[in-house]
Amino acid sequence: MTDGANVIDQSQPSIARVYDYILGGKDNYEVDRAVGDHFKNNLPGSVAIAFTNRQALTRAVREMAEAGMTQFLDFGSGLPTADNVHQVSQAVNPDIRVVYIDNDPIVLAHGRALLATNENTTVIQADVRDSLAIREHPEVNRLIDFDKPVAVIFSAILHHLNDDENPKAVVDYWAGQIPAGSQVFISHFRSGDNAETIEAEGKLQSTFGRGRWRTDAEIIDLFGDLEIQEPGVVPAARWHLQAAETAQIGSAERELSVWEELMTAAIAIKR
């Protein structure tokens, strides 16, 4: 999908808009809210998946910025919400450059409005599976210097790709484009041997016609030759908790809910 395909279909739910609704956003339609309400009302506690993922993403972006990353590619970025990648990273270093990539035209429209005065940040409409088109996009090449380390973000996007769409090849492509010292963040739904996992996975597949939960081993495999950093692939709710967050949830070692167990996160470095 390219920038020219800007028609917003309000009759079909959108992954980005459903996620926006669950997080408390207002950029969604009735068809999106119906899906979100299914999770809120019929799968109590499941909205924790979206919140723990977002919190882990915020921590990852801050850590990558503090580690010296000055360029960010955010795949499947979704609609602007609180603590966006550019806001979190540029609070550390105002010169950081960010490219948001999403295939939903409403993301393009809202993103461009939000970023109209930010020369270091842009949003493009493209499909994560079309790596070459993204790599050759003029906005990507305006902001990203692939001779210098890049922070690549796949936050809750790769589980929307089926096996025959080869999500590992997507990660491998970008791992091949970035130099040593670059970092890659992935968060991903994990398979769980319980009724809740089956119900949630089935709902998303029936709604969007795609997506696959993966085992920890399969998620680790997505990183390929990249060096996964401590503590490895772990529940996003526990990944690199800050002291304030630990105090808020009570204990870093508390038992997670079945929903919190369903989203994992990890960062890897290209050596």
C-alpha positions, -999 to +999 in steps of 0.1 A: +000+000+000+013+034-009+007+071+001-018+073-028-043+049-011-058+073+014-095+061+014-106+053+049-130+023+050-153+028+080-172-004+074-142-027+083-124-027+117-088-015+117-060-030+139-047+005+146-081+019+154-091-010+177-058-006+195-064+031+198-099+025+213-086+000+238-059+025+249-086+052+254-081+071+221-108+088+201-096+081+165-119+051+159-153+042+145-182+021+157-170-010+139-136-007+158-153-001+191-174-032+186-142-053+184-127-035+214-158-039+235-157-077+228-123-078+245-134-054+273-167-071+281-163-108+271-126-113+279-122-093+312-087-082+318-076-086+282-071-049+277-040-053+299-023-067+268-024-033+250-013-014+281+016-036+290+028-036+254+026+002+252+045+006+285+072-018+274+076+001+241+080+034+260+107+018+282+125+004+251+125+037+232+139+055+262+166+030+267+176+030+231+177+068+230+198+068+262+221+042+246+228+066+218+204+057+191+196+088+170+174+072+143+142+052+148+121+032+123+087+023+139+069-004+119+031-008+124+032+024+145-005+028+149-024+060+158-007+087+178-014+083+215+004+094+247+042+088+249+048+084+212+082+072+200+093+107+189+081+123+221+099+097+243+131+096+223+133+134+216+129+141+253+163+124+256+178+139+225+159+165+205+179+157+173+166+121+171+149+113+138+118+091+137+100+075+108+065+060+115+053+033+091+017+020+090-007+008+063-038+024+077-046+057+059-061+072+091-026+069+107-011+088+078-037+116+081-035+120+119+002+115+120+009+142+095-013+167+114+005+159+146+040+161+131+035+191+109+059+212+128+085+185+136+111+183+109+128+153+125+097+131+124+076+118+096+049+092+089+045+071+057+017+048+046+032+015+036+029-022+043+054-038+066+057-067+041+069-044+013+104-038+027+119-026-006+093+001-011+099+013+025+136+013+020+134+033-011+108+058+002+121+094-001+110+103+034+128+073+049+160+083+031+155+119+041+157+111+078+175+078+081+212+073+073+217+036+070+254+040+074+248+049+111+231+028+138+193+026+136+168+016+162+142-006+145+108-012+163+084-041+156+059-034+184+029-058+183+030-060+145+048-093+135+020-115+150-003-100+124+017-117+097+009-153+088+037-178+085+034-178+047+041-140+048+074-148+065+078-123+093+113-136+099+123-125+064+110-090+072+132-088+103+162-103+084+158-077+056+161-048+080+188-065+100+207-066+067+201-029+061+214-015+094+250-014+106+267-029+136+256-012+168+219-009+157+192-022+180+159-041+172+129-042+195+102-068+191+070-074+211+048-103+201+018-123+212+029-157+226+011-189+225-005-200+257-020-234+266-052-219+279-088-210+268-081-173+269-053-175+244-075-196+220-104-172+224-083-140+219-064-154+189-096-167+173-114-133+177-085-114+160-082-140+132-120-140+125-120-102+126-090-094+105-085-126+087-049-130+097-025-133+126-007-160+145+004-163+181+039-179+184+059-198+209+088-183+228+112-204+206+095-190+174+097-155+187+134-159+195+139-172+159+125-140+145+156-122+158+179-144+136+215-136+141+208-105+162+221-107+198+192-107+222+199-088+253+191-097+289+166-107+302+158-123+268+122-128+255+100-123+286+065-110+293+063-073+284+048-066+318+081-076+334+105-064+307+130-038+320+106-025+347+116+009+361+115+015+399+084+036+397+065+010+377+076-018+401+062+002+430+030+009+411+022-028+403+033-039+437+062-063+429+083-072+400+079-108+410+041-108+415+021-134+396+011-120+362-024-124+349-030-148+320-034-118+297-001-102+308+016-135+300+004-133+264+027-103+253+064-107+252+092-082+245+129-082+239+157-060+224+186-073+203+218-057+190+235-062+157+271-070+162 
